[in-house]
Amino acid sequence: LSSRWETCWFKVELSIPPAWAGREVHFIWESDGEGMVWRDAQPVQGLTKEGEKTSYILTSSLKETEPHSLTLYVELACNGLFGAGKGSLIAPPDPDRRFTLSKAELVVFNRDVYELLVDLEILLDMAQLLGEENQRSFQALYTANQMVNVCDVTDPSTFPAARDLAAAIFSQRNGKSQHTIHAVGHCHIDSAWLWPYEETIRKCARSWVTVVRLMERNPELTFACSQAQQFEWVRSWYPGLYVQIQNFVAKGQFIPVGGTWVEMDGNLPSGESMVRQFLQGQRFFQEQFGQICSEFWLPDTFGYSAQLPQLMRGCGIRRFLTQKLSWNLVNTFPHHTFFWEGIDGSQVLTHFPPGDSYGMHGRVEEMLKTVKNNKDKGRVNHSILLFGFGDGGGGPTQKMLDRMKRMSDTDGLPRVQISTPDRLFSILEKESSQLHTWVGELFLELHNGTYTTQAQIKKGNRECERILHDVEVLSALAVARGSTFQYPASQLQRLWRLLMLNQFHDVLPGSCIQLVVEDALRYYAEIRRAGAQLQEEAVQSLCRELLQPKAESAESTLVLNTLPWERTEVISRTGPAGTDSLEPLCFPALVTVPSMGYALVREPLMPTQPVAVRKQEDGSVAMENGVIAVCLDRMGRLTSLQLVGSERESVPEGCYANQFALFDDVPLYWDAWDVMDYHLETRKPVTTLLKPLEITLAGGLRGSASFSLQIGKSSTLTQEIILDAMCPYLRFLTQVEWKEAHKFLKVEFPVQVRSTNATYEIQFGHLQRPTHWNTSWDWARFEVWAHKWLDLSEHGFGVALLNDCKYGASAHGNILSLSLLRAPKSPDATADIGHHQFTYAVMPHRGSFQDAGVIQCAYNLNFPLHAVPASSAQCPAWSAFSLSSPAVVLEAVKQASLTLLNSLLRHSPKAEDRPEALVVRLYEAHGSTVVAWLQTSLPVKEAMLCDLLERPDAQGHLPLEQQGMRLSFTPFRVLSVLLVLRQ
């Protein structure tokens, strides 16, 4: 069988000899591909050699009445538990790899021999691992020795006496002070990684049907299972299995955890994306199982944003489980059980399994490690142990359970109970008075290449977040303007789910195989296509009487702004080629558009000061727009960057900003994941000029100059540097043909600013990180992540870098740098090879970045104004929402959920009586305590606060006053407001 992610089917006809009456009969299947046994058209057992599951139990005691002849089907996949890499785990899949079936047999299983072997395994482990100073190790050793003496392998009647000796040891109880381990079955399944999404659907079925079989035989078994998307896959593709899972959920054995759509990356998704992960996940669990999850579950993600505690609490979650920080390369994280406090002050009780794994096998060694390794001894005496094969699926086995049964309360070993996450966290909450608090991000000191790898995926994520934001805003406004417009709730849910699936922690980080990248880019293309159509429909409805009839030539231009502040900007319409004659405005044009609204533009504004562009004799170019003045050398490097009217120079003497640098990028092992600190020693400035700087737009509303460089052996970079009238930042529109191997491209901005901390935007806020490497905790953050901006400021002055699709960054000393492209070769040998386009910008500012509007400028760069040809109608500018304080950002406007709308009905259940209601989400962005008034021109009848799951807050009623709605914020607080509209 060859590896093309195909499956092939075997028909297996069995006939059990009558002589096997009363015996336990297994069907044995060993293949290096994963398999699934089907019986009576239903999946009944997953098979995977790597997951120690190679048998399907036909009967535990063959009765005469049972069928002795039966037909099974085995579906065999051309991939193992970890895909089909060539030679190493993370190598790209080998297209020529062959998979073999090595064994297919019908056998009698000798349960007595098996139990004896498990007894001996536990005793020998105790003897070896408890140590010479512990008398229990000798008791275990001598007992095992006696068992060997008593037992005659040819005479099964001697087995019970041998087992009694073991039972005597296992039944000697612990004292009251012994540590208790809460063992919970688990099967971490990466929604895509070294295999495509489609294969994950089969992995879920194989793993979960195995768990269901185990639960039938072991009613005490509990199994924690995350990711609503995976439940949805099984519901769609394996409905029979799904019904069985629902039954075990109702019994409390199969336990949904996490509350998110997938186990998403913890750094890169926007704040709103993270809210939707919880909203879609919790809503799914509520609808399917009648319960929401009480713990956030993210054991394998590459670091955790400091905004997560607030988002968890807003979604009904106060507990968090992960273990990934045990992977830190430099510093050992000091706790396993602690309170984690986010940037707004929200706290969640956090627990890391002290065994530092989510895939334990129930061995003595793991129990002892769990106790010994626990960093919070004396503060808490309970911890969790997750057992089962993971990453590629597999899950728990019977042997793991049988090992732990022998350790339930055996002197010398910790107590091991089969438990649940809820039981563990409930005990930890009671014991929590002595726990420490960790404030700020949980930064993983590893895998920091994932902020940059697979740039097209990063760009698709940022773009699609913007598209869905704009579609929701415009659709919500269209609904509120009282037309017959139907809010596209189901289409938006489908598109959000595609976006959230791609935020899985091996897809958005770029640590997946080429097949997955292709799928992800296809999903982004679908969001772009469907999003453009939905946006057009919303604009048609919102502005129907203003738009130009198809046949007529446009008289004016309608410009829409989806951001919550007024904007004056130069716009360039990208219309179809050759339509310029119809254009009422000559583009580019300077326009002013009110906040979250639109304006009809006939005559463009004239700038108070046009852009001036001059070429100097030495080939350098100077540009100025009355706000900033820049000087660029022939290679496109900034030699000067000044605020007009200030003597202050941003670029240090003898330095160049917008300097590209290429680094050797060869990690120790995790190629797509890691960038190591030693790459910084290989910096080579890019200095090979292909085309020197030439002026491309001479000024007026927009000035620009462009140049080309050669990068490395065979890559090229072309950049257009653009300065718009009245704009406080300089833009760099960059195109790269990238053909490197194990190289890392960055752009550097040395600035004349001195500060020990730089500020980076994160979800719904920002945080500071040091610009020095004093301690190991500082230098371990040599490469960090940010969203739309980073800033280095001293009192009264600073410089910000903005970007439209990059996440990797660093600030060391006075050098701000943005990570642009990497070129790893595993697990995707083609990663990042090809054409890239991206924009970043530099913004010098007086005062603090908050007062200078850096946050708003970064939004403006990411959310362009929309221009549409319009008719000759007269129309004043219209604004749906505005805010009294620049510290508060209105992040999202969407239709309220149906469950929420239904709860508002109270007495009139008819659908046509259902009020239209919107949810608007706002956050405090400056890190200040502030009161803000939210004004709206929409016909609002009632307003109230709600949580992130859109559940109204009983005390949250907001009076509608002349100035709007009064909202109180503390630093970085996120508020959601429910607005019920008049019909």
Order of alpha helices (4+ residues) and beta strands (2+ residues): beta-beta-beta-beta-beta-beta-beta-alpha-alpha-alpha-beta-alpha-beta-alpha-alpha-beta-alpha-beta-alpha-beta-beta-beta-alpha-beta-alpha-beta-alpha-beta-alpha-alpha-alpha-beta-beta-beta-beta-beta-beta-beta-beta-beta-beta-beta-beta-beta-beta-beta-beta-beta-alpha-beta-beta-beta-beta-beta-beta-alpha-alpha-beta-beta-beta-beta-alpha-beta-beta-beta-beta-beta-beta
